């Protein structure tokens, strides 16, 4: 583990000064669902996306509140459900009220919406690729967490490309 930490530290130190901020907070991603919501988070340097856990959606705001008391969060990214025509899907009727409550609870917090299309399918495929058993692949909570991680990784790539273009 120490070797990995040293390698990451070396990569950060070698970044240009305008791209390295060692006091960054995390980016928290939420794949919101009617029953469960997958949560992923970056490391403090915002280099690596990791699945955090899946939380009952009814408990999500209190979970986020508790998490933000322990960790610095620079941005919350909430999945934006869209259909193939790039318009809001049916799931938006559940996600939009959640985002409004989130903004009311954290008015100073940066909150972004990000396209979450295909993340569940990609999560399921990654479980197959990883060799998980059929029983483990039926774990919807795990799919939600992996979906949030995929969405967060995609968001991080988007931000990185935006900075360099």
C-alpha positions in Angstrom: 0.0 0.0 0.0 2.8 2.4 0.8 4.3 1.9 -2.7 1.0 2.9 -4.3 0.7 5.9 -2.1 4.2 7.0 -2.9 3.5 6.5 -6.7 0.4 8.6 -6.5 2.1 11.3 -4.4 4.9 11.4 -7.0 2.4 11.8 -9.8 0.7 14.7 -8.0 4.0 16.4 -7.3 4.9 16.1 -10.9 1.6 17.8 -12.0 1.8 21.5 -13.1 1.2 23.8 -10.2 -2.2 25.0 -11.6 -3.5 21.4 -11.7 -2.4 20.3 -8.2 -4.3 21.3 -5.2 -3.5 19.0 -2.3 -6.3 20.5 -0.2 -9.1 19.5 -2.5 -12.2 18.1 -1.2 -13.9 15.0 -2.7 -16.4 14.7 -5.4 -19.5 12.8 -4.3 -21.6 11.1 -7.0 -25.2 9.9 -6.5 -27.0 7.4 -8.7 -30.5 8.2 -7.3 -33.2 5.6 -7.4 -36.7 5.3 -6.0 -35.7 2.7 -3.5 -31.9 2.8 -3.3 -29.2 5.2 -4.3 -25.6 4.3 -5.2 -22.9 6.5 -3.9 -19.3 6.9 -5.2 -16.6 9.3 -4.1 -13.2 10.4 -5.2 -10.1 10.4 -3.2 -9.2 13.9 -1.7 -6.9 14.5 -4.7 -9.8 13.8 -7.1 -7.8 11.3 -9.0 -9.6 8.0 -8.3 -13.3 7.2 -8.2 -14.4 4.6 -5.6 -17.7 3.1 -4.8 -18.8 4.1 -1.3 -22.1 2.3 -0.7 -25.7 2.0 -1.5 -28.2 3.8 0.8 -32.0 3.7 1.0 -33.1 6.8 -0.9 -35.4 7.8 2.0 -32.2 8.1 4.2 -30.0 9.6 1.6 -30.1 13.3 2.7 -29.2 12.4 6.3 -26.5 10.1 5.0 -25.0 13.0 2.9 -25.3 15.4 5.8 -23.4 13.0 8.1 -20.8 12.3 5.4 -20.1 16.0 4.8 -19.5 16.5 8.5 -16.6 14.0 8.3 -15.2 14.8 4.8 -14.7 17.9 2.7 -16.8 17.7 -0.4 -16.1 20.1 -3.2 -18.9 19.0 -5.5 -21.9 16.7 -5.5 -22.8 15.1 -8.9 -26.3 13.7 -9.3 -27.1 11.4 -12.2 -29.4 12.9 -14.7 -31.7 10.3 -16.2 -32.2 10.8 -19.9 -33.7 8.8 -22.7 -32.2 8.0 -26.1 -33.5 11.3 -27.5 -31.4 13.2 -24.9 -34.5 14.3 -23.0 -35.5 13.7 -19.4 -36.7 10.2 -18.8 -39.5 9.1 -16.5 -37.1 8.7 -13.6 -36.6 12.5 -13.6 -39.9 12.9 -11.7 -38.1 11.3 -8.7 -34.6 12.7 -9.2 -35.6 16.4 -9.7 -37.4 16.7 -6.3 -34.4 15.1 -4.6 -32.0 17.6 -6.3 -34.3 20.5 -5.1 -34.2 19.2 -1.5 -30.4 18.7 -1.8 -29.9 22.3 -3.0 -32.1 23.6 -0.2 -30.2 21.6 2.4 -26.8 22.7 1.1 -27.3 26.1 -0.6 -23.6 26.9 -0.8 -22.6 23.5 -2.2 -21.7 23.0 -5.8 -24.2 20.5 -7.2 -23.9 19.3 -10.8 -26.1 17.0 -12.9 -24.5 14.5 -15.2 -25.8 12.1 -17.8 -26.2 8.6 -16.3 -27.4 6.8 -19.4 -26.2 3.2 -19.7 -24.4 3.2 -16.3 -26.5 0.3 -14.9 -25.9 -1.8 -18.1 -22.2 -0.9 -17.9 -22.1 -1.9 -14.2 -23.8 -5.2 -14.9 -21.3 -5.9 -17.7 -18.4 -5.0 -15.5 -19.6 -7.5 -12.9 -19.7 -10.2 -15.6 -16.3 -9.2 -16.8 -15.0 -9.4 -13.3 -16.2 -13.0 -13.0 -18.9 -12.4 -10.3 -21.3 -15.3 -9.8 -24.8 -15.0 -11.0 -26.0 -14.7 -7.4 -23.7 -11.7 -6.8 -24.7 -10.1 -10.1 -28.3 -10.1 -8.8 -27.3 -7.8 -5.9 -29.0 -4.5 -7.0 -27.2 -2.5 -4.3 -23.9 -3.5 -5.8 -25.1 -2.5 -9.2 -26.2 0.9 -7.9 -22.8 1.5 -6.3 -20.9 0.5 -9.4 -23.2 2.6 -11.5 -22.4 5.7 -9.3 -18.7 4.9 -9.7 -18.9 4.7 -13.5 -20.8 7.9 -13.6 -18.3 9.6 -11.3 -15.4 8.3 -13.4 -17.1 9.7 -16.6 -17.7 13.0 -14.9 -14.0 13.3 -13.9 -13.0 12.6 -17.5 -15.4 15.2 -18.7 -14.0 17.8 -16.3 -10.4 16.9 -17.2 -11.1 17.2 -20.9 -12.9 20.5 -20.3 -9.8 21.9 -18.5 -7.5 21.0 -21.4 -9.7 22.2 -24.3 
